[in-house]
Amino acid sequence: MTVKNADRDAIVHGKITEKPLRERPSYPTWAIKLVMAVTGLIFGLYVLVHMVGNLKLYMPDHNGVAAINEYGEFLRTVGAPIFPRESIVWILRIVLLAALVLHVHGAFTLNARSRTSRGKFARTNLVGGLNSFSSRSMLITGIILLLFVIFHLLDLTMGVAPAATDTFVHGEIYANLIASFSRWWVAIFYILAMVVLFLHLSHGIWLAVSDLGITGRRWRKVLLVVAYLVPAIVMIGNIVMPLSIALGWLS
């Protein structure tokens, strides 16, 4: 084997080279994986709670006010009068935004380091199945979910056209959901995004289990079930809403 740019002094002393293969990164890979695991679990918990809250869409009105509208008002006033209106909501938003930035940065950093380490000797298709597909497509599904989050915020949180409808009204969650999901292309986009979320979240939870050092056989079996069960519940719960509105079951 021919060694290019070898350290001649090292060869004299019986070594090929003493130089590192690459520069030591400012942040170790294990730290980035740990941050991604923690932020990923934060998002997993958030989408689960968010889905449960959205199911209030099916609860009966209270004094003429839609249950999901009452839920939205509760979130805006939680902590009052000790804390100002919407302060807790904004704290949660800032935490989620920081977690999103760290998660996206970690994803692209790890992907770049992986490509650099493998070089031209990358091995592919060693393991088949859904888990292998999810692993290979984590970056792609993550980008799709990022675009979905942006659209979702413009559509149902900020009310910015053309993502949102012309009838959008802040605080009228029920009416906004009905108007938005009555557009078939939006309902289909949300449904497909939830399938992507299932693939990304299920594999992400399993990666987090490994990155957090959970190695016990029993714990890993339990958490493997959780890694697929929780994303499946979130996917089904979030698909039912746009589908029921698009089909005219709710109006």
C-alpha positions as a Markdown table, in Angstrom:
| # | Residue | x | y | z |
|---|---|---|---|---|
| 1 | Met | 0.0 | 0.0 | 0.0 |
| 2 | Thr | 1.3 | 3.4 | -1.0 |
| 3 | Val | 1.1 | 6.1 | 1.7 |
| 4 | Lys | 0.9 | 9.6 | 0.4 |
| 5 | Asn | 2.4 | 12.5 | 2.4 |
| 6 | Ala | 3.8 | 10.2 | 5.1 |
| 7 | Asp | 5.8 | 11.4 | 8.0 |
| 8 | Arg | 9.3 | 10.3 | 7.1 |
| 9 | Asp | 10.6 | 10.6 | 10.7 |
| 10 | Ala | 7.7 | 8.4 | 11.9 |
| 11 | Ile | 8.5 | 5.8 | 9.3 |
| 12 | Val | 12.1 | 5.6 | 10.5 |
| 13 | His | 10.8 | 4.8 | 14.0 |
| 14 | Gly | 8.6 | 2.0 | 12.7 |
| 15 | Lys | 5.3 | 3.9 | 12.3 |
| 16 | Ile | 3.5 | 4.9 | 9.2 |
| 17 | Thr | 2.4 | 8.3 | 10.6 |
| 18 | Glu | 1.7 | 9.9 | 13.9 |
| 19 | Lys | -0.6 | 12.5 | 12.5 |
| 20 | Pro | -4.3 | 12.3 | 13.3 |
| 21 | Leu | -6.7 | 11.4 | 10.4 |
| 22 | Arg | -8.6 | 14.6 | 10.9 |
| 23 | Glu | -8.6 | 17.7 | 13.1 |
| 24 | Arg | -10.3 | 17.2 | 16.5 |
| 25 | Pro | -13.7 | 18.9 | 16.3 |
| 26 | Ser | -14.6 | 21.7 | 18.7 |
| 27 | Tyr | -17.6 | 19.7 | 19.9 |
| 28 | Pro | -17.2 | 15.9 | 20.3 |
| 29 | Thr | -19.6 | 13.7 | 18.4 |
| 30 | Trp | -20.9 | 12.0 | 21.6 |
| 31 | Ala | -22.0 | 15.5 | 22.9 |
| 32 | Ile | -23.9 | 16.3 | 19.7 |
| 33 | Lys | -25.6 | 12.9 | 19.8 |
| 34 | Leu | -26.6 | 13.5 | 23.4 |
| 35 | Val | -28.0 | 16.9 | 22.6 |
| 36 | Met | -30.0 | 15.4 | 19.7 |
| 37 | Ala | -31.3 | 12.7 | 21.9 |
| 38 | Val | -32.5 | 15.1 | 24.6 |
| 39 | Thr | -34.0 | 17.6 | 22.1 |
| 40 | Gly | -35.6 | 14.7 | 20.1 |
| 41 | Leu | -37.3 | 13.4 | 23.3 |
| 42 | Ile | -38.5 | 17.0 | 24.0 |
| 43 | Phe | -40.2 | 17.1 | 20.6 |
| 44 | Gly | -41.6 | 13.6 | 21.1 |
| 45 | Leu | -43.2 | 14.6 | 24.3 |
| 46 | Tyr | -44.5 | 17.8 | 22.8 |
| 47 | Val | -46.2 | 16.2 | 19.8 |
| 48 | Leu | -47.8 | 13.7 | 22.0 |
| 49 | Val | -49.3 | 16.4 | 24.4 |
| 50 | His | -50.2 | 18.6 | 21.4 |
| 51 | Met | -52.1 | 15.7 | 19.8 |
| 52 | Val | -54.0 | 15.0 | 23.0 |
| 53 | Gly | -54.9 | 18.6 | 23.3 |
| 54 | Asn | -56.1 | 18.8 | 19.7 |
| 55 | Leu | -58.5 | 15.9 | 20.3 |
| 56 | Lys | -60.7 | 18.4 | 22.2 |
| 57 | Leu | -61.9 | 19.2 | 18.7 |
| 58 | Tyr | -64.4 | 16.3 | 19.3 |
| 59 | Met | -65.6 | 17.4 | 22.7 |
| 60 | Pro | -69.0 | 19.1 | 23.0 |
| 61 | Asp | -69.2 | 22.9 | 23.3 |
| 62 | His | -69.3 | 24.5 | 26.7 |
| 63 | Asn | -71.7 | 27.5 | 27.0 |
| 64 | Gly | -71.6 | 27.9 | 23.3 |
| 65 | Val | -67.8 | 27.9 | 23.2 |
| 66 | Ala | -65.9 | 25.1 | 21.4 |
| 67 | Ala | -63.9 | 23.0 | 23.8 |
| 68 | Ile | -60.7 | 23.4 | 21.8 |
| 69 | Asn | -61.1 | 27.2 | 21.9 |
| 70 | Glu | -61.4 | 27.0 | 25.7 |
| 71 | Tyr | -58.2 | 24.9 | 25.7 |
| 72 | Gly | -56.4 | 27.4 | 23.6 |
| 73 | Glu | -57.5 | 30.2 | 25.9 |
| 74 | Phe | -56.3 | 28.2 | 28.9 |
| 75 | Leu | -52.8 | 27.8 | 27.4 |
| 76 | Arg | -52.7 | 31.6 | 26.8 |
| 77 | Thr | -53.7 | 32.4 | 30.4 |
| 78 | Val | -52.0 | 29.6 | 32.3 |
| 79 | Gly | -50.0 | 30.9 | 35.3 |
| 80 | Ala | -52.2 | 34.1 | 35.6 |
| 81 | Pro | -52.4 | 36.3 | 37.6 |
| 82 | Ile | -48.9 | 35.5 | 38.8 |
| 83 | Phe | -47.4 | 35.6 | 35.3 |
| 84 | Pro | -48.5 | 37.9 | 32.5 |
| 85 | Arg | -50.9 | 36.6 | 29.8 |
| 86 | Glu | -49.2 | 34.2 | 27.3 |
| 87 | Ser | -45.9 | 34.4 | 29.2 |
| 88 | Ile | -45.8 | 30.6 | 29.9 |
| 89 | Val | -46.7 | 29.9 | 26.2 |
| 90 | Trp | -43.8 | 32.1 | 25.1 |
| 91 | Ile | -41.4 | 30.4 | 27.4 |
| 92 | Leu | -42.4 | 27.0 | 25.9 |
| 93 | Arg | -42.1 | 28.4 | 22.4 |
| 94 | Ile | -38.6 | 29.7 | 23.2 |
| 95 | Val | -37.6 | 26.3 | 24.6 |
| 96 | Leu | -38.9 | 24.5 | 21.6 |
| 97 | Leu | -37.2 | 27.0 | 19.2 |
| 98 | Ala | -33.9 | 26.5 | 21.0 |
| 99 | Ala | -34.3 | 22.7 | 20.9 |
| 100 | Leu | -35.2 | 22.9 | 17.2 |
| 101 | Val | -32.0 | 24.9 | 16.3 |
| 102 | Leu | -29.8 | 22.6 | 18.3 |
| 103 | His | -31.5 | 19.5 | 16.8 |
| 104 | Val | -31.2 | 20.8 | 13.2 |
| 105 | His | -27.6 | 21.9 | 13.7 |
| 106 | Gly | -26.7 | 18.5 | 15.2 |
| 107 | Ala | -28.3 | 16.6 | 12.4 |
| 108 | Phe | -26.4 | 18.4 | 9.7 |
| 109 | Thr | -23.1 | 18.3 | 11.7 |
| 110 | Leu | -23.4 | 14.5 | 12.3 |
| 111 | Asn | -24.3 | 13.9 | 8.6 |
| 112 | Ala | -21.2 | 15.9 | 7.5 |
| 113 | Arg | -18.9 | 14.1 | 9.9 |
| 114 | Ser | -20.3 | 10.7 | 8.8 |
| 115 | Arg | -19.7 | 11.5 | 5.2 |
| 116 | Thr | -16.1 | 12.7 | 5.9 |
| 117 | Ser | -15.3 | 9.6 | 8.0 |
| 118 | Arg | -16.7 | 7.1 | 5.4 |
| 119 | Gly | -15.2 | 8.8 | 2.4 |
| 120 | Lys | -15.5 | 6.8 | -0.8 |
| 121 | Phe | -15.7 | 3.5 | 1.1 |
| 122 | Ala | -19.3 | 4.0 | 2.3 |
| 123 | Arg | -21.2 | 0.8 | 2.8 |
| 124 | Thr | -24.9 | 0.7 | 2.0 |
| 125 | Asn | -27.8 | -1.8 | 2.0 |
| 126 | Leu | -26.2 | -4.0 | 4.7 |
| 127 | Val | -29.5 | -4.3 | 6.6 |
| 128 | Gly | -33.0 | -4.2 | 5.0 |
| 129 | Gly | -36.4 | -3.5 | 6.4 |
| 130 | Leu | -38.3 | -0.5 | 7.8 |
| 131 | Asn | -35.6 | 0.3 | 10.4 |
| 132 | Ser | -32.9 | 0.5 | 7.8 |
| 133 | Phe | -35.1 | 2.7 | 5.5 |
| 134 | Ser | -35.8 | 5.1 | 8.5 |
| 135 | Ser | -32.1 | 5.2 | 9.4 |
| 136 | Arg | -31.1 | 6.2 | 5.8 |
| 137 | Ser | -33.8 | 8.7 | 5.4 |
| 138 | Met | -33.6 | 10.5 | 8.8 |
| 139 | Leu | -32.1 | 13.7 | 7.3 |
| 140 | Ile | -34.7 | 13.8 | 4.5 |
| 141 | Thr | -37.6 | 13.1 | 6.8 |
| 142 | Gly | -36.3 | 15.7 | 9.2 |
| 143 | Ile | -36.2 | 18.4 | 6.4 |
| 144 | Ile | -39.7 | 17.5 | 5.4 |
| 145 | Leu | -40.9 | 17.9 | 9.0 |
| 146 | Leu | -39.1 | 21.2 | 9.3 |
| 147 | Leu | -41.0 | 22.5 | 6.2 |
| 148 | Phe | -44.2 | 21.1 | 7.7 |
| 149 | Val | -43.6 | 22.9 | 11.0 |
| 150 | Ile | -43.1 | 26.2 | 9.1 |
| 151 | Phe | -46.3 | 25.7 | 7.1 |
| 152 | His | -48.2 | 24.6 | 10.2 |
| 153 | Leu | -47.2 | 27.8 | 12.1 |
| 154 | Leu | -48.1 | 30.0 | 9.1 |
| 155 | Asp | -51.4 | 28.2 | 8.7 |
| 156 | Leu | -52.9 | 27.7 | 12.1 |
| 157 | Thr | -50.8 | 29.9 | 14.5 |
| 158 | Met | -49.9 | 33.1 | 12.6 |
| 159 | Gly | -52.6 | 33.0 | 9.9 |
| 160 | Val | -50.3 | 34.1 | 7.1 |
| 161 | Ala | -51.7 | 33.6 | 3.6 |
| 162 | Pro | -51.5 | 31.7 | 1.3 |
| 163 | Ala | -50.8 | 28.9 | 3.9 |
| 164 | Ala | -53.8 | 30.1 | 6.0 |
| 165 | Thr | -57.3 | 30.7 | 4.7 |
| 166 | Asp | -58.8 | 34.2 | 4.2 |
| 167 | Thr | -61.2 | 33.5 | 7.1 |
| 168 | Phe | -58.5 | 32.9 | 9.7 |
| 169 | Val | -59.2 | 34.6 | 13.1 |
| 170 | His | -56.8 | 34.5 | 16.0 |
| 171 | Gly | -58.2 | 32.5 | 18.9 |
| 172 | Glu | -60.9 | 30.8 | 16.8 |
| 173 | Ile | -59.1 | 27.4 | 16.7 |
| 174 | Tyr | -62.1 | 25.3 | 15.8 |
| 175 | Ala | -63.2 | 27.5 | 12.9 |
| 176 | Asn | -59.6 | 27.8 | 11.7 |
| 177 | Leu | -59.2 | 24.0 | 11.7 |
| 178 | Ile | -62.4 | 23.5 | 9.8 |
| 179 | Ala | -61.5 | 26.1 | 7.2 |
| 180 | Ser | -57.9 | 24.8 | 6.7 |
| 181 | Phe | -58.6 | 21.1 | 6.5 |
| 182 | Ser | -61.6 | 21.7 | 4.2 |
| 183 | Arg | -59.0 | 22.3 | 1.6 |
| 184 | Trp | -58.2 | 18.8 | 0.4 |
| 185 | Trp | -54.6 | 19.5 | -0.6 |
| 186 | Val | -53.9 | 20.8 | 3.0 |
| 187 | Ala | -55.5 | 17.7 | 4.5 |
| 188 | Ile | -53.4 | 15.3 | 2.3 |
| 189 | Phe | -50.3 | 17.3 | 3.1 |
| 190 | Tyr | -50.9 | 17.0 | 6.9 |
| 191 | Ile | -51.7 | 13.2 | 6.6 |
| 192 | Leu | -48.5 | 12.6 | 4.6 |
| 193 | Ala | -46.5 | 14.7 | 7.1 |
| 194 | Met | -47.8 | 12.5 | 10.0 |
| 195 | Val | -46.6 | 9.4 | 8.2 |
| 196 | Val | -43.2 | 11.0 | 7.9 |
| 197 | Leu | -43.3 | 12.0 | 11.5 |
| 198 | Phe | -44.0 | 8.3 | 12.5 |
| 199 | Leu | -40.9 | 7.2 | 10.6 |
| 200 | His | -38.7 | 10.0 | 12.0 |
| 201 | Leu | -39.9 | 9.8 | 15.6 |
| 202 | Ser | -39.9 | 6.0 | 15.9 |
| 203 | His | -36.3 | 5.7 | 14.7 |
| 204 | Gly | -35.3 | 8.9 | 16.6 |
| 205 | Ile | -36.6 | 7.5 | 19.9 |
| 206 | Trp | -34.7 | 4.2 | 19.4 |
| 207 | Leu | -31.5 | 6.2 | 18.6 |
| 208 | Ala | -32.0 | 8.2 | 21.8 |
| 209 | Val | -32.3 | 5.0 | 23.8 |
| 210 | Ser | -28.8 | 4.0 | 22.5 |
| 211 | Asp | -27.3 | 7.4 | 22.8 |
| 212 | Leu | -28.4 | 7.8 | 26.4 |
| 213 | Gly | -26.7 | 4.6 | 27.3 |
| 214 | Ile | -29.7 | 2.4 | 28.0 |
| 215 | Thr | -28.2 | -1.1 | 27.5 |
| 216 | Gly | -30.3 | -3.3 | 29.7 |
| 217 | Arg | -32.0 | -6.1 | 27.7 |
| 218 | Arg | -35.4 | -5.7 | 29.4 |
| 219 | Trp | -35.4 | -1.9 | 29.2 |
| 220 | Arg | -34.4 | -2.0 | 25.6 |
| 221 | Lys | -37.3 | -4.4 | 24.8 |
| 222 | Val | -39.8 | -2.1 | 26.6 |
| 223 | Leu | -38.4 | 1.0 | 25.0 |
| 224 | Leu | -38.5 | -0.6 | 21.5 |
| 225 | Val | -42.2 | -1.1 | 21.9 |
| 226 | Val | -42.5 | 2.6 | 23.2 |
| 227 | Ala | -40.4 | 3.8 | 20.2 |
| 228 | Tyr | -43.1 | 2.5 | 17.8 |
| 229 | Leu | -46.2 | 2.7 | 19.9 |
| 230 | Val | -46.0 | 6.4 | 20.9 |
| 231 | Pro | -45.3 | 7.6 | 17.3 |
| 232 | Ala | -48.1 | 5.4 | 16.0 |
| 233 | Ile | -50.6 | 6.9 | 18.5 |
| 234 | Val | -49.4 | 10.4 | 17.5 |
| 235 | Met | -49.7 | 9.6 | 13.8 |
| 236 | Ile | -53.2 | 8.1 | 14.1 |
| 237 | Gly | -54.5 | 10.9 | 16.4 |
| 238 | Asn | -53.2 | 13.6 | 14.1 |
| 239 | Ile | -54.5 | 11.9 | 10.9 |
| 240 | Val | -58.0 | 11.5 | 12.2 |
| 241 | Met | -58.5 | 15.2 | 12.6 |
| 242 | Pro | -57.8 | 16.5 | 9.0 |
| 243 | Leu | -59.4 | 13.3 | 7.5 |
| 244 | Ser | -62.7 | 13.8 | 9.5 |
| 245 | Ile | -62.9 | 17.4 | 8.5 |
| 246 | Ala | -62.0 | 16.8 | 4.8 |
| 247 | Leu | -64.7 | 14.1 | 4.7 |
| 248 | Gly | -67.3 | 16.4 | 6.2 |
| 249 | Trp | -67.7 | 14.5 | 9.5 |
| 250 | Leu | -67.0 | 17.8 | 11.3 |
| 251 | Ser | -68.2 | 21.2 | 10.2 |
